[in-house]
Amino acid sequence: RKTDTLQPAINIQSGTALNHAAISTDAQRVVTVTTDGKPELWNAADGKLLATLNTDLVTARTLVRRTADKTVRDARVTVVKAQVTEDKKRVTEQKASLTKAEEELKKATTAVAEAKKKFDETVPKTAAAKKASEEKPEDAALKKALEAATKAEQAAKDAVTTAENALKSANKGKELSEQAIKRAEARVVERKQVLTAVEQEAKTSTESQVASDAASKQTI
């Protein structure tokens, strides 16, 4: 059929402007929703109002929306709280690493002192062996003693170098641990600020949801 030949079967006279309208599948009933969210049921045959539902659909939709928003906000709070806990755990771990680094630094400092002491002890021995060998250049035993003393002095010197390198590494490890703690603690502060914000958002969302729930119950 051509649509230009169709004529309206009924006129629905609602006292308020309508937002929505729908007809049942058997074409017997018409449902309208006014701009203030009030549903009305009409007889399609004669356009008479059959019923006005007390439920405010706008309020109901608002309640659904705010309930969903509250769920999202509460979930966000849970996530951020878990992140704060994890960040605090990292701070604890970094402090444990610092304690270990300080122990390594203490050991390295002691090792340097001991290495230097041993080296200082080899120097006069080498000097004495050298002097004795110079006084009796043909004495093979003195030459052998000088070689041994020289070798011992070099080994002690190398030990000092190794100990000093270990000390530098220990110092660097301590420095890195301290920096890691500062970063971890700063992260905790930042995360707590985020938590405060999302908790406030969740509180506001809960208040809105409670208000919508109360309003919804008044219209039922």
C-alpha positions, 0 to 999 in steps of 0.5 A, spaced: 500 500 500 502 507 498 503 510 505 500 517 502 493 513 503 494 511 510 490 515 515 491 515 523 486 510 526 486 514 533 488 520 536 491 519 543 490 525 547 495 525 553 496 531 557 503 531 557 508 531 551 510 524 549 518 522 548 516 515 546 510 511 543 510 503 541 504 499 539 503 492 541 504 486 536 497 485 536 495 492 534 490 492 540 494 497 545 499 503 545 504 505 550 507 512 551 512 515 555 511 522 557 517 527 557 517 526 565 518 519 564 511 517 566 508 510 562 501 510 559 497 505 556 492 506 551 486 502 547 488 502 540 481 502 538 478 508 541 484 512 544 482 511 551 487 511 556 487 504 560 492 505 565 498 510 568 503 506 571 506 509 577 513 507 575 517 513 573 522 510 567 526 516 567 528 515 575 528 508 573 533 509 568 537 513 572 537 508 578 540 503 573 545 508 570 548 510 577 548 503 580 552 501 574 557 507 575 557 505 583 559 498 581 565 501 576 567 506 582 567 501 587 571 496 583 576 502 581 577 503 589 579 496 590 584 496 584 588 502 587 588 499 594 591 493 591 596 497 587 598 501 594 599 495 597 603 492 592 607 499 592 608 498 599 611 491 598 616 494 593 618 499 598 619 494 603 623 489 598 628 495 596 629 497 604 631 489 605 636 490 598 639 497 602 640 493 608 644 487 604 648 493 600 650 496 607 652 489 609 656 488 603 659 495 603 661 494 610 665 487 608 668 491 602 671 496 607 674 491 611 677 487 605 680 494 603 683 495 610 686 488 610 688 488 603 692 495 604 695 492 611 698 486 607 701 490 602 704 495 607 707 489 610 710 486 603 713 493 602 719 492 607 720 485 606 721 486 598 726 492 600 730 488 605 730 482 600 732 487 594 738 490 599 740 483 601 741 481 594 744 487 591 750 486 597 751 479 594 749 479 587 752 472 586 747 469 591 742 465 588 738 464 594 738 471 595 735 472 588 730 467 589 728 470 595 727 477 592 723 474 586 718 471 591 718 478 595 717 481 589 711 477 587 708 477 594 708 484 593 705 485 587 700 480 589 698 484 595 698 490 590 693 486 586 689 484 592 688 492 594 686 493 587 681 488 587 678 490 594 677 497 592 674 495 586 669 491 590 668 497 595 666 502 589 661 496 586 658 496 594 658 503 594 654 504 587 649 498 590 648 502 596 646 508 592 642 505 587 638 501 593 637 508 596 635 511 589 630 505 588 627 506 595 626 514 594 622 512 587 618 507 591 616 511 596 614 517 591 610 512 588 606 510 594 605 517 595 602 518 588 598 512 589 595 514 595 593 521 592 589 517 587 586 512 592 583 518 595 581 521 589 577 515 587 574 513 594 571 520 594 568 519 587 566 512 589 563 516 595 559 521 591 557 515 586 554 511 592 550 517 595 547 518 588 545 511 587 542 511 594 538 518 592 536 514 586 534 508 589 530 512 594 526 516 589 525 510 585 521 507 591 517 513 592 514 512 584 513 505 585 
